[in-house]
Amino acid sequence: MEGNLFKGRLVGVDGKPLAHHNLVIQRIDSSPLVRNQEIAETMTSSEGNFHVSSLELSEYGKNPEKSTKIKLEVGFKGEKLYETILTVDLKSQTIDLGVMEVKGPNRGVRGKVLDEKGDPLGGLVVSVEGAGKIESSLKDSRTLEMLDKISPVAIKNYHVLNESKTDADGFYEVLYPPSSYQNILDDKPTIRVVIKDVLGVSELSRTVKYIAVSETMKSIEDIIIPRNWAGGWYVTLGNSQKSRFTEDNEVEVLVDNQTELESVVQSINNANSYVYITQFEFESDFTATFTHETNGNLRPMDILTRIILNASSRGVKVKIILNENLAVPDSYKEMEEFFKDSSVEIRQFKSHGLHVMHAKTLIADGKEAYVIGSPFNKDYWDSSQHIINDPRRHPPSVRPVHDVSVKLKGGAVYHVEEFFTQMWNYISMEEYQGEGIIDPHPASPGSGKTPVQMARSVTPETFTKKGELGIFEGYRKVLANAKDFIYLENQFFTNKTIAKALKNVMDSDDDLQVIVVMNENPDNPGYKKWQNQCIEKMGIKTYEDILEHPQIGFFTLWSTGWEKQRFQIQPVYVHAKVGVVDDLWATVGTANLDGSSLTYVNELEGFFDTEFHRNMEMNVILPGLDKDSSKYIGKLRNSLWMEHLGIEGSSAIKKPKEGWLKTWQEVSQKNLKSLNRTKPYLTGHILPYSAEESVEDQLKDLKIETNDWDILD
């Protein structure tokens, strides 16, 4: 007997189609001694339809009765959900089972994501979180709320049942087996839908909880998200409009601290009304500038605190906010003592956890503002030459430092001062019973034509209850928009979310290239291990991988020299926080690519209250989407690369046909060879990253012979 054709449609109890469900058809033999024979198996379409031919019946099944019983089993993701027994005529060639209602527990949601105008938002990641209704009620109890605050492990998280993406019409459907939420013998889940950005790394919207869902497929009401919050190039802080965006600015990028400090001293000396400063650390004897004597020696010229005292004596109002923290060194008491007999006002931002006031800014008369890379500490002084044992840097033999700062004129100055004012007033309310509250000065007139967006990270429970994630928003949006290259130079590379975003965007675009300049030895405990883990997730395990990978490379900076005929080598400490994407977007500021600076301490995910631990940070974003601004960003990138790669001249670096990454790989390869010559040398400063711990082991890992060298850490 030839096989039968079975067709029909599966729907849930709500009448909606059951897509991508497994259907098994068995013939039930009238003899109890004969096992049921599987005669067909198929998968339903997106509309719940099925259309399948049965197998030829076995000897036992031939010549069936006119009325034969069959069993239908419906499953999803390997899990049986429902079964029913029907009587059919197997002598008919086509058996139409019609619309079959499949009873059973919830196993999916569907809905639409639209923008504020009702237009669809496609490509967004949709995640469904859920738990059984009993488990959910336990998690929402006050008892568990109290336990969660003292527990070292978060116990309130709901399970992610499954994820999908919105299509071009904004429609999504997320399916999951009931066992994924049946944790306490419970088949009615409490679920919620979470919408994430296109890279699946940032939460854009979260629905209310739907309690004890009984529908087979739960239909969710339309989710509305502002289009400019879901995507685009600009920071909007959850809204439709650009946040802290001005177009009338003059921007000067100050590469390395010698240049920045000379400019800062000049601005303080020229101030007539007020100077506001925020700093992470500030040594009272920090020398900002030096002069060359006739004998060639260097002599300290401008001690920064003395410059500030001189300004104060002229009637300039000086206010300084310093980080104060039990976990890391701070200079608040030292500076308070130094300025005690002056009119300079010092206040401390008290950190109550794994976060700090890390934003380093200066505002002079509301006309000029700086976002500064480094603390005002002697061991951070350096020039673009990164000389080993530079006498202007203390203590002796401390590593050279690379950093980048920005000087602003124009409308953006107001937003830097706004940050200072909010912080000063927050401290006034917290520590000084409201004494000394200040108002922001009016915005200064425009000074140029460069568009600037100021982005911030703000600690929760300070200016606002939730704080701000503006710098992270800037990064996650631009990474999603990258088409050609992503360039990052940063003190830390440990943020799990940024690592995931980079991996996802590379996986989606084989032509995209990523270049990262980072530290061999971050100065925070645990960071070396964490950044090694992030790098391994990118597919990089050895330095050879860096030299050969078609999409991503991690590089470090080194300085070399000769002292009494002995070759010296030392890592340059990368303290910069710079990003450039496609020469259409750039950022310079104070935020590291770690959890504390951008989101929360996600390196320690699983510990309680990690979402509270976010630093105070500020970044300048240059959105160069017009032609003139794009040229400006290209010049910034070019100046940094010429220093790092050792390329001389004033013309722009030419892009190889294989992409920018090829240039970095070739210079690194040449440096590995030149360091192994009889008279070693380094072109520029770059070498591939090594996962080893010590400087000596890193050089050995790179197969560099270091006999008779002075290796400095």
C-alpha positions, 0 to 999 in steps of 0.5 A: 500500500502506498503512503498517505498524505497528511495535511492540516494546521496546528493552532493554540487555544487562542487560535493563533498558529503554532509555528515550527512545532514538531509533529509525529504521527503513529499508527495504533495497531489493534493488536496489543502485542504490536508496537505503534508504528511511526508513519510520519514526522514533520515540522509546521510552517510559520503559519502552523501548516503541515503537509507530509507523506507517510512511510509505507506501512510495515507487514503488520500495518498492511491492509488496515481497517477502514477506520484506524486509530492514529496518535499525534504527538506535538513537540517543541525543541525536543520536548513533547507538549501534547498528544491526541488520538484520532480515528482516520481512514488510512485507505484514503490517499489524502487525509485532511486533519483540518485545524487542530487545537493544541492544548497545553502550557504557554510556550511563546510570545509574539508582538511588534516593536514600533517607533514613536510615529508607529513605524516598525523598528527592525533588527532589534533583539527580543529576549523573554525572561520568565519563571514559574508563577510560584518561583516568581512570587517567591522572587518578588517577596520582601524576604527575598528582597532583603536576602538579595541585599546581603547575599554575595550572589544575585538571586533575583534574576529571571531566566532568559527563556529565548531570544529572536529579532524583530523583522522589517515590519517590527514583528517578533515571535519568541518560542521556548519549551515550557520546561524552561520555566517549570522550576517548581513543578509549575506550568503557568509562567510569569514572563516579561519581554526585554527589547535590546539594541541590534547588537543584543548588548543594551536594554532599550525597553522592558515590559511589565510582568505578565503573571501566570500566563495561560495562553499557548502563544501570548500576544504582547501589546505594541512596544513603543521605543524612540527611534533615536534611542534604538539606533543612530549615531547620537546619545539621547539618554532614552529620548528622541532628541540629541543630548547635550549637543552643540554645533558652535565649537572650537576643539583642540585635541591635546595629545600627551600631557606636556601639551595639555599641561602647558595649555591648562597653565595658560588658561588659569593664568588668563582667567578673570572670574572663576576656575572650576576643577574636578580631579581624581588625584592632585598632588600639591607639589605637582610641576606642570611645566619646565624650562630649559636652562643654558646648560641644557638642564631642565628646571621646574617652572609652573607648580600647578597649585601655585598657579591656582593660588596666584589666580585666587589672589587676583580675585578669581574664584577657584572651586575644586572637587576631588575624589575621596575614597577608602579603596584607592589613594586620594589627595583630598586631605593634602590639598585641603591642608595646602589651601586652608589659608586661601580662598580656594574652596576644596570639596570631596566626592565621597565614594561609597563603593566600587566607584570613584569620581574619575572625571577630570575637568577644568572650566575657566570663565565659562569660555574654555573647558578641558576634559583631561586624561590624567591626574595631576600627579608627577608620575603621569607627566610625559611628552610625546617622545615617552623618554625612559627615565625622563627627569620631569617624571617622578619617581625615577624609572616610573613608566612613560605614559600616553594620554589624550585630553581635549580643550573646548570653546563654544557651547559645549563649555556650558555642559562641562560646567553643568557637570561641575555645578551638579556635582558641587551642589550634590556634595553641598546637600550631602555633606554641607547642609546645602551651604554653598550651592551655586548656579550655572553661568549662562552659556558662552557664545559660539566659537567655531563650527565643530559639532560636539556632544558631551556624554557622561557616566553618572553614579546612581543615587547622585544627581538622579536615582538611576544615574546616566549611561551616556558614554556607554550609549555612545559606544554601543551605537557607534559600534553598531554603525561601524562599516570600515574600522573601529580604533580604540586606545584605552587604559582597560579592556575588561567590559564584557558588554563592549567585548560582546558588542565588538564580537557581534559586529565583527561576526555580522560584517567580515569586512570590518576591522578592529584595532585596539591599543591597550596596556600589557599590565593594567594597574588594577588587580584582576584586570590582566586576567579579565582582559585576557578573557575578553581577548580570547573571546575575540579568537585571539590566543597568541601574538601570532593570531594578532599578526595574522587575524583578518579582522582584529588586532591588540597592540601595546606601546613600548619605549626604548633607549640606550643608557651607558651602552646598554639597551633599555626597554619599558612599556608605555602606560596607555592612559588614553580613552580614545575611540575613532570609527570610520573617521565619522565619529570620535571620542576622547575623555575619562571613561575606561572600557571597563565596567566601572566607567561605562555600565556597572562592575560587570567584571564581578557579575554575580555580586550584589548591588553591582549596578550601583558601582559606576564612576563619574565620567565625562567624554567629548564625542565628535560626531563628524557626519559632515565632510569638514568634521570628518576631515578633522577626525581623520587628522586626529586619528592620523596624529595618534597613529603617526606617533604610535607607528613611527611614521614621519612627515605631515601627510596622511597615512595611506590605507592598504587595500587589505585595510588599516589593520594590515599597517599595524600588523606589518609595523609590529612584525618589523619591530619584532625583527628589529628588536632581535638585531645586533643593535636593536631598535623600535620603529614607533612604539607598538608590539603585539599584545602578550597574555603573559604577566611579567614584562620579561615573560611578555618579551620572551612570549614575543620571541624577543632575545633580551640578553644584556638588556635593561628590562624595566617594568 
